[in-house]
Amino acid sequence: PTSTGAVQFTEPHTIKAGEVFDGKMQTFDRSDITCSEGEGQKDTAVFLVEAGGALKNAIIGKNQKEGVHCDDHDCTIENVWWDDVCEDALSIKGGSASSVTTVINCGARSASDKVVQHNGLGTVNIDGFYAENFGKLYRSCGTCGDIPRIVTVKNVYAVDPQVSVITVNKNYGDQATLSN
């Protein structure tokens, strides 16, 4: 999508529980971080979305290490586009077995590794996603313990996946459902 403007943060912008942040299709990134190799943490993200919070209508620019963190699960990410993914576009952590994070009508490109990294408990629902030149669209954590994770993926258009669209852990009882 075409950006309507640019906003740079010097630290992650927190979206509180119950808050809906409408980015109005502006490009958001960090003024103090550029993409570099290695694992990032939530302090290198552009947005931190609390459980019950929602981020919508935003473009995540290239100056960041971690795009969006949902550290307590139960987030809604809608119409968010990652222009140039560094480490992970969306990291989902924490939560409970009944937690659900919803990703609706989003897209990402140039992700050498993962687009959505699911380290938390519960379910991730992805409905409507465009991914181009990426390693994995969704990856459940392979080192987070014997905790089953669930993903449902619908209406995905994947261009040039380097590894896989979905990667889950059979040994942990992960479940993946793909349709359309």
Contact map, one row per residue, 1 for C-alpha under 8 A:
111000000000000000000000100000000000000000000000000000000000000000000000000000001000000000000000000000000000000000000000000000000000000000000000000000000000000000000000000000000000
111100000000000000000000100000000000000000000000000000000000000000000000000000000000000000000000000000000000000000000000000000000000000000000000000000000000000000000000000000000000
111111000000000000000000111000000000000000000000000000000010000000000000000000000000000000000000000000000000000000000000000000000000000000000000000000000000000000000000000000000000
011111000000000000000001111000000000000000000000000000000000000000000000000000000000000000000000000000000000000000000000000000000000000000000000000000000000000000000000000000000000
001111100000000000000000111000000000000000000000000000000000000000000000000000000000000000000000000000000000000000000000000000000000000000000000000000000000000000000000000000000000
001111110000000000000000011100000000000000000000000000000000000000000000000000000000000000000000000000000000000000000000000000000000000000000000000000000000000000000000000000000000
000011111000000000000000011110000000000000000000000000000000000000000000000000000000000000000000000000000000000000000000000000000000000000000000000000000000000000000000000000000000
000001111100000000000000000111100000000000000000000000000000000000000000000000000000000000000000000000000000000000000000000000000000000000000000000000000000000000000000000000000000
000000111111100000000000000111110000000000000100000000000000000000000000000000000000000000000000000000000000000000000000000000000000000000000000000000000000000000000000000000000000
000000011111000000000000000001110000000000000000000000000000000000000000000000000000000000000000000000000000000000000000000000000000000000000000000000000000000000000000000000000000
000000001111100000000000000001010000000000111100000000000000000000000000000000000000000000000000000000000000000000000000000000000000000000000000000000000000000000000000000000000000
000000001111110000000000000001000000000001111111000000000000000000000000000000000000000000000000000000000000000000000000000000000000000000000000000000000000000000000000000000000000
000000001011111000000000000000000000000000000111000000000000000000000000000000000000000000000000000000000000000000000000000000000000000000000000000000000000000000000000000000000000
000000000001111100000000000000000000000000000011110000000000000000000000000000000000000000000000000000000000000000000000000000000000000000000000000000000000000000000000000000000000
000000000000111110111000000000000000000000000011110011100000000000000000000000000000000000000000000000000000000000000000000000000000000000000000000000000000000000000000000000000000
000000000000011111100000000000000000000000000000111110000000000000000000000000000000000000000000000000000000000000000000000000000000000000000000000000000000000000000000000000000000
000000000000001111100000000000000000000000000000111110000000000000000000000000000000000000000000000000000000000000000000000000000000000000000000000000000000000000000000000000000000
000000000000000111110000000000000000000000000000000111000000000000000000000000000000000000000000000000000000000000000000000000000000000000000000000000000000000000000000000000000000
000000000000001111111000000000000000000000000000000111000000000000000000000000000000000000000000000000000000000000000000000000000000000000000000000000000000000000000000000000000000
000000000000001001111100000000000000000000000000000011110000000000000000000000000000000000000000000000000000000000000000000000000000000000000000000000000000000000000000000000000000
000000000000001000111110000000000000000000000000000001110000000000000000000000000000000000000000000000000000000000000000000000000000000000000000000000000000000000000000000000000000
000000000000000000011111000000000000000000000000000000111100000000000000000000000000000000000000000000000000000000000000000000000000000000000000000000000000000000000000000000000000
000000000000000000001111110000000000000000000000000000111110000000000000000000000000000000000000000000000000000000000000000000000000000000000000000000000000000000000000000000000000
000100000000000000000111110000000000000000000000000000011100000000000000000000000000000000000000000000000000000000000000000000000000000000000000000000000000000000000000000000000000
111110000000000000000011111000000000000000000000000000001110000000000000000000000000000000000000000000000000000000000000000000000000000000000000000000000000000000000000000000000000
001111100000000000000011111100000000000000000000000000001110000000000000000000000000000000000000000000000000000000000000000000000000000000000000000000000000000000000000000000000000
001111100000000000000000111110000000000000000000000000000111100000000000000000000000000000000000000000000000000000000000000000000000000000000000000000000000000000000000000000000000
000001111000000000000000011111000000000000000100000000000111100000000000000000000000000000000000000000000000000000000000000000000000000000000000000000000000000000000000000000000000
000000111000000000000000001111100000000000000100000000000001111100000000000000000000000000000000000000000000000000000000000000000000000000000000000000000000000000000000000000000000
000000011111000000000000000111111100000000000100000000000000001100000000000000000000000000000000000000000000000000000000000000000000000000000000000000000000000000000000000000000000
000000011100000000000000000011111000000000000000000000000000001000000000000000000000000000000000000000000000000000000000000000000000000000000000000000000000000000000000000000000000
000000001110000000000000000001111100000000000000000000000000000000000000000000000000000000000000000000000000000000000000000000000000000000000000000000000000000000000000000000000000
000000000000000000000000000001111110000000010000000000000000001110000000000000000000000000000000000000000000000000000000000000000000000000000000000000000000000000000000000000000000
000000000000000000000000000001011111000000000000000000000000011110000000000000000000000000000000000000000000000000000000000000000000000000000000000000000000000000000000000000000000
000000000000000000000000000000001111100000000000000000000000011110000000000000000000011000000000000000000000000000000000000000000000000000000000000000000000000000000000000000000000
000000000000000000000000000000000111110000000000000000000000000010000000000000000000010000000000000000000000000000000000000000000000000000000000000000000000000000000000000000000000
000000000000000000000000000000000011111000000000000000000000000000000000000000000000001000000000000000000000000000000000000000000000000000000000000000000000000000000000000000000000
000000000000000000000000000000000001111100000000000000000000000000000000000000000000001000000000000000000000000000000000000000000000000000000000000000000000000000000000000000000000
000000000000000000000000000000000000111110000000000000000000000000000000000000000000001000000000000000000000000000000000000000000000000000000000000000000000000000000000000000000000
000000000000000000000000000000000000011111111000000000000000000011000000000000000000001000000000000000000000000000000000000000000000000000000000000000000000000000000000000000000000
000000000000000000000000000000000000001111111000000000000000000001000000000000000000000000000000000000000000000000000000000000000000000000000000000000000000000000000000000000000000
000000000001000000000000000000000000000111111001000000000000000001001000000000000000000000000000000000000000000000000000000000000000000000000000000000000000000000000000000000000000
000000000011000000000000000000000000000111111000000000000000000000000000000000000000000000000000000000000000000000000000000000000000000000000000000000000000000000000000000000000000
000000000011000000000000000000001000000111111100000000000000000111000000000000000000000000000000000000000000000000000000000000000000000000000000000000000000000000000000000000000000
000000000011000000000000000000000000000111111111000000000000000111111000000000000000000000000000000000000000000000000000000000000000000000000000000000000000000000000000000000000000
000000001011100000000000000111000000000000011111000000000001000101110000000000000000000000000000000000000000000000000000000000000000000000000000000000000000000000000000000000000000
000000000001111000000000000000000000000000001111100000000000000000111000000000000000000000000000000000000000000000000000000000000000000000000000000000000000000000000000000000000000
000000000001111000000000000000000000000001001111110000000000000000011110000000000000000000000000000000000000000000000000000000000000000000000000000000000000000000000000000000000000
000000000000011110000000000000000000000000000011111011100000000000011110001000000000000000000000000000000000000000000000000000000000000000000000000000000000000000000000000000000000
000000000000011110000000000000000000000000000001111110000000000000000111111000000000000000000000000000000000000000000000000000000000000000000000000000000000000000000000000000000000
000000000000000110000000000000000000000000000000111110000000000000000111111000000000000000000000000000000000000000000000000000000000000000000000000000000000000000000000000000000000
000000000000000111100000000000000000000000000000011111000000000000000000011100000000000000000000000000000000000000000000000000000000000000000000000000000000000000000000000000000000
000000000000001111110000000000000000000000000000111111100000000000000000011100000000000000000000000000000000000000000000000000000000000000000000000000000000000000000000000000000000
000000000000001001111000000000000000000000000000100111110000000000000000001111000000000000000000000000000000000000000000000000000000000000000000000000000000000000000000000000000000
000000000000001000011110000000000000000000000000100011111100000000000000000111010000000000000000000000000000000000000000000000000000000000000000000000000000000000000000000000000000
000000000000000000011111000000000000000000000000000001111100000000000000000011110000000000000000000000000000000000000000000000000000000000000000000000000000000000000000000000000000
000000000000000000000111110000000000000000000000000000111110000000000000000001110000000000000000000000000000000000000000000000000000000000000000000000000000000000000000000000000000
000000000000000000000111111100000000000000000000000000111111000000000000000000111000000000000000000000000000000000000000000000000000000000000000000000000000000000000000000000000000
001000000000000000000010111100000000000000000000000000001111100000000000000000011110000000000000000000000000000000000000000000000000000000000000000000000000000000000000000000000000
000000000000000000000000001110000000000000000100000000000111110000100000000000011111000000000000000000000000000000000000000000000000000000000000000000000000000000000000000000000000
000000000000000000000000001110000000000000000000000000000011111100000000000000000111000000000000000000000000000000000000000000000000000000000000000000000000000000000000000000000000
000000000000000000000000000010000110000000000000000000000001111100000000000000000011110000000000000000000000000000000000000000000000000000000000000000000000000000000000000000000000
000000000000000000000000000011101110000000000000000000000000111110000000000000000000000000000000000000000000000000000000000000000000000000000000000000000000000000000000000000000000
000000000000000000000000000011001110000000011100000000000000111111100000000000000000010000000000000000000000000000000000000000000000000000000000000000000000000000000000000000000000
000000000000000000000000000000001111000100011000000000000000001111100000000000000000111100000000000000000000000000000000000000000000000000000000000000000000000000000000000000000000
000000000000000000000000000000000000000111011100000000000000000111111000000000000000111111100000000000000000000000000000000000000000000000000000000000000000000000000000000000000000
000000000000000000000000000000000000000000001110000000000001000111111000000000000100110111000000000000000000000000000000000000000000000000000000000000000000000000000000000000000000
000000000000000000000000000000000000000000001111100000000000000001111100000000000000000011100000000000000000000000000000000000000000000000000000000000000000000000000000000000000000
000000000000000000000000000000000000000001001011100000000000000001111110000000000000000001111000000000000000000000000000000000000000000000000000000000000000000000000000000000000000
000000000000000000000000000000000000000000000001111000000000000000011111111000000000000001111000000000000000000000000000000000000000000000000000000000000000000000000000000000000000
000000000000000000000000000000000000000000000001111000000000000000001111100000000000000000111110000000000000000000000000000000000000000000000000000000000000000000000000000000000000
000000000000000000000000000000000000000000000000011000000000000000000111110000000000000000011110000000000000000000000001000000000000000000000000000000000000000000000000000000000000
000000000000000000000000000000000000000000000000011000000000000000000111111000000000000000011110001110000000000000000001100000000000000000000000000000000000000000000000000000000000
000000000000000000000000000000000000000000000000011110000000000000000101111100000000000000000010001111000000000000000000000000000000000000000000000000000000000000000000000000000000
000000000000000000000000000000000000000000000000111111000000000000000100111110000000000000000000000111000000000000000000000000000000000000000000000000000000000000000000000000000000
000000000000000000000000000000000000000000000000000111100000000000000000011111000000000000000000000011110000000000000000000000000000000000000000000000000000000000000000000000000000
000000000000000000000000000000000000000000000000000001110000000000000000001111110000000000000000000011110100000000000000000000000000000000000000000000000000000000000000000000000000
000000000000000000000000000000000000000000000000000001111000000000000000000111110000000000000000000001111100000000000000000000000000000000000000000000000000000000000000000000000000
000000000000000000000000000000000000000000000000000000011100000000000000000011111000000000000000000000011110000000000000000000000000000000000000000000000000000000000000000000000000
000000000000000000000000000000000000000000000000000000111111000000000000000011111100000000000000000000001110000000000000000000000000000000000000000000000000000000000000000000000000
100000000000000000000000000000000000000000000000000000000111000000000000000000111110000000000000000000000111000000000000000000000000000000000000000000000000000000000000000000000000
000000000000000000000000000000000000000000000000000000000011100000100000000000011111100010000000000000000011100000000000000000000000000000000000000000000000000000000000000000000000
000000000000000000000000000000000000000000000000000000000011110000000000000000001111100000000000000000000001110000000000000000000000000000000000000000000000000000000000000000000000
000000000000000000000000000000000000000000000000000000000001110000000000000000000111110000000000000000000001111000000000000000000000000000000000000000000000000000000000000000000000
000000000000000000000000000000000000000000000000000000000000010011100000000000000111111110000000000000000001111100100000000000000000000000000000000000000000000000000000000000000000
000000000000000000000000000000000011000000000000000000000000010111100000000000000001111110000000000000000000001100000000000000000000000000000000000000000000000000000000000000000000
000000000000000000000000000000000010111100000000000000000000000011000000000000000000111110000000000000000000001111000000000000000000000000000000000000000000000000000000000000000000
000000000000000000000000000000000000000000000000000000000000000011100000000000000000111111100000000000000000001011111000000000000000000000000000000000000000000000000000000000000000
000000000000000000000000000000000000000000000000000000000000000001110000000000000100111111100000000000000001001001111000000000000000000000000000000000000000000000000000000000000000
000000000000000000000000000000000000000000000000000000000000000001111100000000000000000111110000000000000000000000111000000000000000000000000000000000000000000000000000000000000000
000000000000000000000000000000000000000000000000000000000000000001011110000000000000000111111000000000000000000000011110000000000000000000000000000000000000000000000000000000000000
000000000000000000000000000000000000000000000000000000000000000000001111100000000000000001111100000010000000000000011111000000000000000000000000000000000000000000000000000000000000
000000000000000000000000000000000000000000000000000000000000000000001111100000000000000000111110000000000000000000000111100000000000000000000000000000000000000000000000000000000000
000000000000000000000000000000000000000000000000000000000000000000000011100000000000000000011111000000000000000000000011100000000000000000000000000000000000000000000000000000000000
000000000000000000000000000000000000000000000000000000000000000000000011110000000000000000001111111000000000000000000001110000000000000000000000000000000000000000000000000000000000
000000000000000000000000000000000000000000000000000000000000000000000000000000000000000000000111111000000000000000000001110000000000000000000000000000000000000000000000000000000000
000000000000000000000000000000000000000000000000000000000000000000000000000000000000000000000011111000000000000000000000111000000000000000000000000000000000000000000000000000000000
000000000000000000000000000000000000000000000000000000000000000000000000000000000000000000000011111100000000000000000000111000000000000000000000000000000000000000000000000000000000
000000000000000000000000000000000000000000000000000000000000000000000000110000000000000000000011111110000000000000000000111000000000000000000000000000000000000000000000000000000000
000000000000000000000000000000000000000000000000000000000000000000000000111000000000000000000000011111000000000000000000011110000000000000000000000000000000000000000000000000000000
000000000000000000000000000000000000000000000000000000000000000000000000111110000000000000010000001111100000000000000000001110000000000000000000000000000000000000000000000000000000
000000000000000000000000000000000000000000000000000000000000000000000000011111000000000000000000000111110000000000000000000111100000000000000000000000000000000000000000000000000000
000000000000000000000000000000000000000000000000000000000000000000000000000111000000000000000000000011111100000000000000000111110000000000000000000000000000000000000000000000000000
000000000000000000000000000000000000000000000000000000000000000000000000000111100000000000000000000001111100000000000000000001111000000000000000000000000000000000000000000000000000
000000000000000000000000000000000000000000000000000000000000000000000000000001110000000000000000000000111110000000000000000000111100000000000000000000000000000000000000000000000000
000000000000000000000000000000000000000000000000000000000000000000000000000011111000000000000000000000111111000000000000000000011100000000000000000000000000000000000000000000000000
000000000000000000000000000000000000000000000000000000000000000000000000000000111100000000000000000000001111100000000000000000001110000000000000000000000000000000000000000000000000
000000000000000000000000000000000000000000000000000000000000000000000000000000001111100010000000000000000111111000100000000000000111000000000000000000000000000000000000000000000000
000000000000000000000000000000000000000000000000000000000000000000000000000000000111100000000000000000000011111000000000000000000011110000000000000000000000000000000000000000000000
000000000000000000000000000000000000000000000000000000000000000000000000000000000011100000000000000000000001111100000000000000000001110000000000000000000000000000000000000000000000
000000000000000000000000000000000000000000000000000000000000000000000000000000000001111110000000000000000001111111100000000000000000111000000000000000000000000000000000000000000000
000000000000000000000000000000000000000000000000000000000000000000000000000000000000111000000000000000000000011111000000000000000000111000000000000000000000000000000000000000000000
000000000000000000000000000000000000000000000000000000000000000000000000000000000000001100000000000000000000001111100000000000000000011100000000000000000000000000000000000000000000
000000000000000000000000000000000000000000000000000000000000000000000000000000000000001110000000000000000000001111111000000000000000011111100000000000000000000000000000000000000000
000000000000000000000000000000000000000000000000000000000000000000000000000000000000100111000000000000000001001011111000000000000000011111100000000000000000000000000000000000000000
000000000000000000000000000000000000000000000000000000000000000000000000000000000000000111110000000000000000000001111100000000000000000111100000000000000000000000000000000000000000
000000000000000000000000000000000000000000000000000000000000000000000000000000000000000111110000000000000000000001111110000000000000000001111000000000000000000000000000000000000000
000000000000000000000000000000000000000000000000000000000000000000000000000000000000000000111000000000000000000000011111000100000000000001111000000010000000000000000000000000000000
000000000000000000000000000000000000000000000000000000000000000000000000000000000000000000111100000000000000000000001111100000000000000000011001000000000000000000000000000000000000
000000000000000000000000000000000000000000000000000000000000000000000001100000000000000000011111000000000000000000000111110000000000000000000000000010000000000000000000000000000000
000000000000000000000000000000000000000000000000000000000000000000000000100000000000000000001111111000000000000000000011111000000000000000000000001110000000000000000000000000000000
000000000000000000000000000000000000000000000000000000000000000000000000000000000000000000000011111100000000000000000001111100000000000000000000000111000000000000000000000000000000
000000000000000000000000000000000000000000000000000000000000000000000000000000000000000000000000111110000000000000000000111110000000000000000000000011110000000000000000000000000000
000000000000000000000000000000000000000000000000000000000000000000000000000000000000000000000000000111100000000000000100011111000000000000000000000001110000000000000000000000000000
000000000000000000000000000000000000000000000000000000000000000000000000000000000000000000000000000111100000000000000000001111100000000000000000000000111000000000000000000000000000
000000000000000000000000000000000000000000000000000000000000000000000000000000000000000000000000000001110000000000000000000111111000000000000000000000111100000000000000000000000000
000000000000000000000000000000000000000000000000000000000000000000000000000000000000000000000000000001111000000000000000000011111000000000000000000000011111000000000000000000000000
000000000000000000000000000000000000000000000000000000000000000000000000000000000000000000000000000000111100000000000000000001111100000000000000000000000111100000000000000000000000
000000000000000000000000000000000000000000000000000000000000000000000000000000000000000000000000000000011110000000000000000001111110000000000000000000000011100000000000000000000000
000000000000000000000000000000000000000000000000000000000000000000000000000000000000000000000000000000001111000000000000000000011111000000000000000000000001111000000000000000000000
000000000000000000000000000000000000000000000000000000000000000000000000000000000000000000000000000000000011100000000000000000001111110010000000000000000001111000000000000000000000
000000000000000000000000000000000000000000000000000000000000000000000000000000000000000000000000000000000001110000000000000000000111110000000000000000000000011110000000000000000000
000000000000000000000000000000000000000000000000000000000000000000000000000000000000000000000000000000000000111100000000000000000011111000000000000000000000001111000000000000000000
000000000000000000000000000000000000000000000000000000000000000000000000000000000000000000000000000000000000111111100000000000000011111110000000000000000000000111100000000000000000
000000000000000000000000000000000000000000000000000000000000000000000000000000000000000000000000000000000000001111100000000000000000111110000000000000000000000011111000000000000000
000000000000000000000000000000000000000000000000000000000000000000000000000000000000000000000000000000000000000011110000000000000000011111100000000000000000000011111110000000000000
000000000000000000000000000000000000000000000000000000000000000000000000000000000000000000000000000000000000000001110000000000000010011111100000000000000000000000011100000000000000
000000000000000000000000000000000000000000000000000000000000000000000000000000000000000000000000000000000000000001111100000000000000000111110000000000000000000000001110000000000000
000000000000000000000000000000000000000000000000000000000000000000000000000000000000000000000000000000000000000001111100000000000000000111111000000000000000000000000111000000000000
000000000000000000000000000000000000000000000000000000000000000000000000000000000000000000000000000000000000000000001110000000000000000001111100000010000000000000000011100001000000
000000000000000000000000000000000000000000000000000000000000000000000000000000000000000000000000000000000000000000001110000000000000000000111111000000000000000000000001100000000000
000000000000000000000000000000000000000000000000000000000000000000000000000000000000000000000000000000000000000000000000000000000000000000011111100000000000000000000001100000000000
000000000000000000000000000000000000000000000000000000000000000000000000000000000000000000000000000000000000000000000000000000000000000000001111100000000000000000000000000000000000
000000000000000000000000000000000000000000000000000000000000000000000000000000000000000000000000000000000000000000000010000000000000000000001111111000000000000000000000000000000000
000000000000000000000000000000000000000000000000000000000000000000000000000000000000000000000000000000000000000000000000000000000000000000000111111000000000000000000000000100000000
000000000000000000000000000000000000000000000000000000000000000000000000000000000000000000000000000000000000000000000000000000000000000000000001111100000000000000000000001100000000
000000000000000000000000000000000000000000000000000000000000000000000000000000000000000000000000000000000000000000000000100000000000000000000001111110000000000000000000000111000000
000000000000000000000000000000000000000000000000000000000000000000000000000000000000000000000000000000000000000000000000110000000000000000000000011111000000000000000000000111100000
000000000000000000000000000000000000000000000000000000000000000000000000000000000000000000000000000000000000000000000101111000000000000000010000001111100000000000000000000111100000
000000000000000000000000000000000000000000000000000000000000000000000000000000000000000000000000000000000000000000000000011100000000000000000000000111110000000000000000000001110000
000000000000000000000000000000000000000000000000000000000000000000000000000000000000000000000000000000000000000000000000001111000000000000000000000011111000000000000000000000111000
000000000000000000000000000000000000000000000000000000000000000000000000000000000000000000000000000000000000000000000000001111100000000000000000000001111100000000000000000000011100
000000000000000000000000000000000000000000000000000000000000000000000000000000000000000000000000000000000000000000000000000011100000000000000000000000111111000000000000000000011110
000000000000000000000000000000000000000000000000000000000000000000000000000000000000000000000000000000000000000000000000000001110000000000000000000000011111000000000000000000000111
000000000000000000000000000000000000000000000000000000000000000000000000000000000000000000000000000000000000000000000000000000111000000000000000000000001111100000000000000000000011
000000000000000000000000000000000000000000000000000000000000000000000000000000000000000000000000000000000000000000000000000000111110000000000000000000001111110000000000000000000001
000000000000000000000000000000000000000000000000000000000000000000000000000000000000000000000000000000000000000000000000000000011110000000000000000000000011111000000000000000000000
000000000000000000000000000000000000000000000000000000000000000000000000000000000000000000000000000000000000000000000000000000000111000000000000000000000001111110001000000000000000
000000000000000000000000000000000000000000000000000000000000000000000000000000000000000000000000000000000000000000000000000000000111100000000000000000000000111110000000000000000000
000000000000000000000000000000000000000000000000000000000000000000000000000000000000000000000000000000000000000000000000000000000001110000000000000000000000011111000000000000000000
000000000000000000000000000000000000000000000000000000000000000000000000000000000000000000000000000000000000000000000000000000000001111100000000000000000000011111111000000000000000
000000000000000000000000000000000000000000000000000000000000000000000000000000000000000000000000000000000000000000000000000000000000111100000000000000000000000111110000000000000000
000000000000000000000000000000000000000000000000000000000000000000000000000000000000000000000000000000000000000000000000000000000000011100000000000000000000000011111000000000000000
000000000000000000000000000000000000000000000000000000000000000000000000000000000000000000000000000000000000000000000000000000000000001110000000000000000000000011111110000000000000
000000000000000000000000000000000000000000000000000000000000000000000000000000000000000000000000000000000000000000000000000000000000001111000000000000000000010010111110000000000000
000000000000000000000000000000000000000000000000000000000000000000000000000000000000000000000000000000000000000000000000000000000000000111100000000000000000000000011111000000010000
000000000000000000000000000000000000000000000000000000000000000000000000000000000000000000000000000000000000000000000000000000000000000101110000000000000000000000011111100000000000
000000000000000000000000000000000000000000000000000000000000000000000000000000000000000000000000000000000000000000000000000000000000000000111100000000000000000000000111110001110000
000000000000000000000000000000000000000000000000000000000000000000000000000000000000000000000000000000000000000000000000000000000000000000011100000000000000000000000011111111000000
000000000000000000000000000000000000000000000000000000000000000000000000000000000000000000000000000000000000000000000000000000000000000000000000000000000000000000000001111111100000
000000000000000000000000000000000000000000000000000000000000000000000000000000000000000000000000000000000000000000000000000000000000000000000000010000000000000000000000111111000000
000000000000000000000000000000000000000000000000000000000000000000000000000000000000000000000000000000000000000000000000000000000000000000000000111110000000000000000000111111000000
000000000000000000000000000000000000000000000000000000000000000000000000000000000000000000000000000000000000000000000000000000000000000000000000001110000000000000000000111111100000
000000000000000000000000000000000000000000000000000000000000000000000000000000000000000000000000000000000000000000000000000000000000000000010000001111000000000000000001111111110000
000000000000000000000000000000000000000000000000000000000000000000000000000000000000000000000000000000000000000000000000000000000000000000000000000111100000000000000001010011111000
000000000000000000000000000000000000000000000000000000000000000000000000000000000000000000000000000000000000000000000000000000000000000000000000000001111000000000000101000001111100
000000000000000000000000000000000000000000000000000000000000000000000000000000000000000000000000000000000000000000000000000000000000000000000000000000111000000000000000000000111110
000000000000000000000000000000000000000000000000000000000000000000000000000000000000000000000000000000000000000000000000000000000000000000000000000000011100000000000000000000011111
000000000000000000000000000000000000000000000000000000000000000000000000000000000000000000000000000000000000000000000000000000000000000000000000000000001110000000000000000000001111
000000000000000000000000000000000000000000000000000000000000000000000000000000000000000000000000000000000000000000000000000000000000000000000000000000000111000000000000000000000111
